[in-house]
Amino acid sequence: MITPEMIQRINALAKKKKEQGLTEVELAEQATLRRLYLDTIRGRLKSTLENIEIVDDPKQAVTIIGENDDLKALVNEPSAYTH
């Protein structure tokens, strides 16, 4: 989980890198924080995409489910939807 303090630290390291450069320890910290940030964003996006339900016909809905980057489409039973 990304906290506001982590984002502030990422920004502070980026600013310092532009102004005067970073030490080896700071470069490692920056890489770790960036990786954590990107993994969190990707996880949230994947979760959002896995929960999308496409409804073209109110009687039939298609749910997209991703497993290991292999997407499958499942058609829900029409009886599950009523008007």
QUIJO-V714801 format. One record per pair of residues at least 12 apart in sequence whose ideal C-beta (glycine too) atoms are under 10 Angstrom apart, sorted by the first residue. I is the first residue (numbers start at 1). GAP is how many residues later the second one is. If there is no record, write none. Layout:
i=I gap=GAP
i=I gap=GAP
This chain:
i=1 gap=35
i=1 gap=39
i=1 gap=42
i=2 gap=31
i=2 gap=34
i=2 gap=35
i=2 gap=37
i=2 gap=38
i=2 gap=39
i=2 gap=42
i=6 gap=27
i=6 gap=30
i=6 gap=31
i=6 gap=34
i=7 gap=26
i=7 gap=30
i=9 gap=20
i=9 gap=21
i=9 gap=24
i=10 gap=19
i=10 gap=20
i=10 gap=23
i=10 gap=24
i=10 gap=26
i=10 gap=27
i=12 gap=14
i=12 gap=18
i=13 gap=13
i=13 gap=14
i=13 gap=16
i=13 gap=17
i=13 gap=18
i=13 gap=20
i=13 gap=21
i=14 gap=16
i=14 gap=19
i=14 gap=20
i=16 gap=14
i=17 gap=13
i=46 gap=20
i=46 gap=23
i=47 gap=19
i=49 gap=15
i=49 gap=16
i=49 gap=17
i=49 gap=22
i=50 gap=13
i=50 gap=14
i=50 gap=15
i=50 gap=16
i=50 gap=17
i=50 gap=21
i=51 gap=12
i=51 gap=13
i=51 gap=14
i=52 gap=12
i=52 gap=13
i=53 gap=23
i=54 gap=19
i=55 gap=21
i=55 gap=26
i=57 gap=21
i=57 gap=24
i=58 gap=20
i=58 gap=23
i=58 gap=24
i=58 gap=25
i=59 gap=17
i=59 gap=18
i=59 gap=19
i=59 gap=20
i=59 gap=21
i=59 gap=22
i=59 gap=23
i=59 gap=24
i=60 gap=15
i=60 gap=16
i=60 gap=17
i=60 gap=18
i=60 gap=20
i=60 gap=21
i=61 gap=13
i=61 gap=14
i=61 gap=15
i=61 gap=16
i=61 gap=17
i=61 gap=19
i=61 gap=20
i=62 gap=12
i=62 gap=13
i=62 gap=14
i=63 gap=12
i=63 gap=13
